[in-house]
Amino acid sequence: MADTQLETAARAALATDPSRARVFEYQGRRYAVKRLAAKPRHPVQNLLMRWLVKRLTGQSLPMQTLALSAASTSMDFEANRLRSLAAAGVRVPNIALLATDLFVLEYCGAIVGTLLNTWTPETWRRELPRLATELGEFHRAGHWHGGAQIKNITLQDGVSYRIDFEENFGEALPLPVAQAADLVLFLNSISLSGPIDADEARSLLPLLIEHYFAANPNPEISNIIRRALPLMKRLAAFARLFGRWSNKGIPRVLILVDVFSGLR
């Protein structure tokens, strides 16, 4: 009966908002509800992924592996990842309810991407390196996120949680490649966000990289980034032609290429 009432409250919350996810209250407690959506990978994405993996690692990725990964885009994929990560001791939200087309999670705090806009320089200069360290620890334990941007990290009572595990590309990639992608997404999401302007990003991101590799001194990840740099530089050179018409996307790429070029 309680589950039925919780599901009714969750559906009522979604009915008032066209977004896929939102926070709502039920019986004095806060929850987050999310519509589940299957997103099959396009065949062109599979071919691009094979090319990138071959370019970055020298390994050929069998199409069968990608087909299995694409098949895992069922609506309970994220719920299964949440359960397995929780069992491994990773801080993720508990699943309160799983239905055929949505799930409800226990609330686990405010999103870091939102908090960053309210933090003082003292706060974000403390918190962001800590989160970089935690990403390194997460990877060192053998995990990958798939969406490691700060919009997918929450803070509650000073404790961080990881959310949004619907991306399944890590299922088809060698673990170091998936982890390198996590690191890129994490850094890119911080650059030009809130108070982090271009100059600040160029000084902050190397510090975050340092904290990450102190927690996860895996040379494979830095080697993957180095192998990707020539391609990234060519794309960046082309992107500079259009940078003036891009709000954040292309400038972020250019900053990231500059920062990674300084990797030792």
C-alpha positions as CSV (number, residue, x, y, z in Angstrom):
1,M,0.0,0.0,0.0
2,A,2.8,2.4,0.9
3,D,4.6,1.8,-2.4
4,T,1.3,2.5,-4.3
5,Q,0.9,5.8,-2.5
6,L,4.6,6.7,-3.1
7,E,4.2,5.9,-6.8
8,T,1.0,8.0,-6.9
9,A,2.8,11.0,-5.3
10,A,5.8,10.6,-7.7
11,R,3.5,10.5,-10.8
12,A,1.7,13.6,-9.5
13,A,5.0,15.4,-9.2
14,L,6.0,14.5,-12.7
15,A,2.6,15.6,-14.0
16,T,3.4,19.2,-12.9
17,D,6.8,19.3,-14.7
18,P,7.8,18.3,-18.2
19,S,11.3,17.4,-17.2
20,R,12.4,13.8,-16.7
21,A,13.4,14.2,-13.1
22,R,12.3,16.3,-10.1
23,V,12.3,16.4,-6.3
24,F,9.1,16.1,-4.4
25,E,7.9,15.5,-0.8
26,Y,5.9,12.6,0.5
27,Q,4.9,12.1,4.1
28,G,7.5,14.6,5.3
29,R,10.4,13.1,3.4
30,R,12.1,14.3,0.2
31,Y,12.5,12.1,-2.8
32,A,13.7,12.4,-6.4
33,V,11.6,10.8,-9.2
34,K,13.0,10.1,-12.6
35,R,11.3,8.9,-15.8
36,L,13.2,6.0,-17.3
37,A,13.9,6.3,-21.0
38,A,15.5,3.7,-23.3
39,K,18.0,5.3,-25.6
40,P,19.3,2.8,-28.1
41,R,22.8,3.6,-29.4
42,H,22.8,4.6,-33.1
43,P,25.0,2.3,-35.3
44,V,27.1,5.3,-36.2
45,Q,27.9,5.8,-32.5
46,N,29.1,2.2,-32.4
47,L,31.4,2.7,-35.3
48,L,32.8,6.0,-33.9
49,M,33.4,4.3,-30.5
50,R,35.3,1.4,-32.2
51,W,37.5,4.0,-34.1
52,L,38.2,6.0,-30.9
53,V,39.1,2.9,-28.8
54,K,41.4,1.7,-31.6
55,R,43.0,5.1,-31.8
56,L,43.4,5.6,-28.0
57,T,44.4,2.0,-26.9
58,G,45.5,0.1,-30.0
59,Q,42.8,-2.4,-29.2
60,S,40.0,-3.5,-31.6
61,L,36.6,-3.5,-29.9
62,P,34.4,-6.3,-31.2
63,M,31.0,-5.3,-32.6
64,Q,29.5,-8.1,-30.5
65,T,30.7,-6.2,-27.4
66,L,28.9,-3.1,-28.5
67,A,25.8,-5.0,-29.4
68,L,25.7,-6.4,-25.9
69,S,26.1,-2.9,-24.5
70,A,23.4,-1.5,-26.6
71,A,21.1,-4.2,-25.4
72,S,21.6,-3.0,-21.8
73,T,19.7,0.2,-22.5
74,S,16.6,-1.3,-20.9
75,M,14.8,0.9,-18.5
76,D,16.2,-0.9,-15.4
77,F,19.8,-0.5,-16.4
78,E,20.4,2.5,-14.2
79,A,18.6,0.9,-11.3
80,N,20.8,-2.2,-11.6
81,R,23.9,0.0,-11.6
82,L,22.7,1.8,-8.5
83,R,22.2,-1.4,-6.7
84,S,25.6,-2.9,-7.7
85,L,27.5,0.3,-6.8
86,A,25.7,0.5,-3.4
87,A,26.7,-3.1,-2.7
88,A,30.3,-2.1,-3.5
89,G,30.2,0.7,-0.9
90,V,29.8,3.6,-3.3
91,R,27.6,6.5,-2.1
92,V,24.6,6.5,-4.3
93,P,21.0,7.2,-3.6
94,N,18.8,4.3,-2.3
95,I,16.0,3.2,-4.6
96,A,12.7,3.7,-2.8
97,L,10.5,2.5,-5.7
98,L,11.0,0.9,-9.1
99,A,8.1,0.9,-11.6
100,T,7.9,0.0,-15.3
101,D,8.5,3.6,-16.5
102,L,10.0,5.5,-13.5
103,F,12.0,5.1,-10.3
104,V,12.0,7.0,-7.1
105,L,15.2,7.6,-5.1
106,E,15.7,8.8,-1.6
107,Y,16.9,12.5,-1.7
108,C,20.6,12.8,-1.3
109,G,21.3,16.5,-1.3
110,A,21.7,19.5,-3.7
111,I,23.5,19.2,-7.0
112,V,27.1,20.5,-7.0
113,G,26.6,22.2,-10.3
114,T,23.9,24.3,-8.7
115,L,25.8,24.9,-5.4
116,L,28.8,26.2,-7.3
117,N,26.9,29.3,-8.2
118,T,26.4,30.1,-4.5
119,W,29.8,29.0,-3.1
120,T,32.4,31.5,-2.0
121,P,35.9,31.2,-3.6
122,E,37.1,29.7,-0.3
123,T,34.4,27.0,-0.5
124,W,34.8,25.9,-4.1
125,R,38.6,26.0,-3.8
126,R,38.2,23.5,-1.0
127,E,35.3,21.4,-2.4
128,L,36.3,20.9,-6.0
129,P,39.8,19.4,-5.3
130,R,38.1,17.1,-2.8
131,L,35.7,15.9,-5.4
132,A,38.6,15.4,-7.8
133,T,40.2,13.2,-5.2
134,E,37.0,11.3,-4.7
135,L,36.7,10.6,-8.4
136,G,40.2,9.2,-8.3
137,E,39.3,7.0,-5.4
138,F,36.1,5.9,-7.2
139,H,38.2,4.9,-10.3
140,R,40.9,3.3,-8.2
141,A,38.3,1.0,-6.8
142,G,37.6,-0.2,-10.3
143,H,34.4,1.8,-11.1
144,W,33.3,4.2,-13.9
145,H,30.5,6.7,-13.8
146,G,29.5,7.5,-17.4
147,G,28.3,10.9,-16.4
148,A,30.9,12.3,-14.0
149,Q,29.9,16.0,-14.5
150,I,29.3,18.0,-11.4
151,K,25.6,18.1,-12.3
152,N,25.6,14.4,-11.4
153,I,27.2,14.8,-7.9
154,T,25.2,15.9,-4.9
155,L,26.2,17.1,-1.4
156,Q,24.2,16.4,1.7
157,D,25.6,17.3,5.2
158,G,29.1,17.6,3.7
159,V,28.9,14.1,2.1
160,S,28.9,13.6,-1.7
161,Y,26.8,11.2,-3.7
162,R,26.9,10.1,-7.3
163,I,23.7,10.1,-9.4
164,D,22.6,9.5,-12.9
165,F,24.0,6.2,-14.2
166,E,21.9,5.9,-17.3
167,E,24.9,6.2,-19.7
168,N,26.1,2.7,-20.6
169,F,29.1,3.3,-22.9
170,G,31.4,2.1,-20.2
171,E,30.0,-1.4,-20.6
172,A,31.6,-1.5,-24.1
173,L,34.9,0.3,-23.4
174,P,38.1,-0.8,-21.7
175,L,37.9,0.4,-18.1
176,P,40.8,3.0,-18.4
177,V,39.1,4.6,-21.5
178,A,35.8,4.9,-19.6
179,Q,37.6,6.4,-16.6
180,A,39.5,8.8,-18.8
181,A,36.2,9.9,-20.3
182,D,34.9,10.4,-16.7
183,L,37.8,12.7,-15.9
184,V,37.3,14.7,-19.1
185,L,33.6,15.1,-18.3
186,F,34.3,16.1,-14.7
187,L,36.9,18.8,-15.6
188,N,34.9,20.1,-18.6
189,S,31.8,20.5,-16.5
190,I,33.7,22.8,-14.0
191,S,35.3,25.0,-16.6
192,L,33.3,28.2,-17.2
193,S,30.7,27.1,-14.7
194,G,29.4,29.6,-12.2
195,P,32.4,31.7,-10.9
196,I,35.0,29.7,-12.8
197,D,36.0,31.9,-15.7
198,A,38.6,31.1,-18.3
199,D,41.6,32.4,-16.3
200,E,40.4,30.6,-13.2
201,A,39.8,27.4,-15.1
202,R,43.3,27.4,-16.5
203,S,44.8,27.6,-13.0
204,L,42.2,25.4,-11.3
205,L,42.0,22.4,-13.7
206,P,45.7,21.4,-13.4
207,L,45.2,21.4,-9.6
208,L,42.2,19.1,-9.9
209,I,44.1,16.8,-12.2
210,E,46.9,16.7,-9.6
211,H,44.4,15.7,-6.9
212,Y,42.8,13.1,-9.2
213,F,46.1,11.3,-10.0
214,A,47.3,11.5,-6.4
215,A,44.3,9.3,-5.6
216,N,44.5,7.2,-8.7
217,P,48.0,7.0,-10.0
218,N,47.1,5.0,-13.1
219,P,49.5,5.7,-16.0
220,E,47.0,4.2,-18.5
221,I,44.6,7.0,-18.0
222,S,47.2,9.8,-18.6
223,N,48.6,7.8,-21.5
224,I,45.1,7.6,-23.1
225,I,44.7,11.4,-22.7
226,R,48.2,12.0,-24.2
227,R,47.3,9.7,-27.2
228,A,44.1,11.6,-27.7
229,L,45.8,15.0,-27.6
230,P,46.9,15.2,-31.3
231,L,43.4,14.6,-32.4
232,M,42.0,17.0,-29.7
233,K,44.4,19.7,-30.9
234,R,43.3,19.3,-34.5
235,L,39.7,19.6,-33.5
236,A,40.5,22.5,-31.2
237,A,42.3,24.3,-34.1
238,F,39.2,23.9,-36.2
239,A,36.9,24.8,-33.3
240,R,38.7,28.1,-32.7
241,L,37.2,29.4,-36.0
242,F,33.8,29.1,-34.4
243,G,34.6,29.9,-30.8
244,R,33.2,33.5,-30.9
245,W,29.8,32.0,-31.7
246,S,29.8,29.4,-28.9
247,N,28.7,30.3,-25.4
248,K,30.6,27.7,-23.5
249,G,31.0,24.5,-25.4
250,I,33.9,25.3,-27.7
251,P,35.7,27.6,-25.3
252,R,35.6,24.7,-22.8
253,V,37.2,22.3,-25.3
254,L,39.9,24.9,-26.0
255,I,40.7,25.3,-22.3
256,L,40.8,21.6,-21.8
257,V,43.2,21.0,-24.7
258,D,45.5,23.7,-23.3
259,V,45.4,22.2,-19.8
260,F,46.0,18.6,-21.0
261,S,48.9,19.8,-23.2
262,G,50.7,20.6,-20.0
263,L,50.4,17.1,-18.6
264,R,53.7,15.5,-17.7
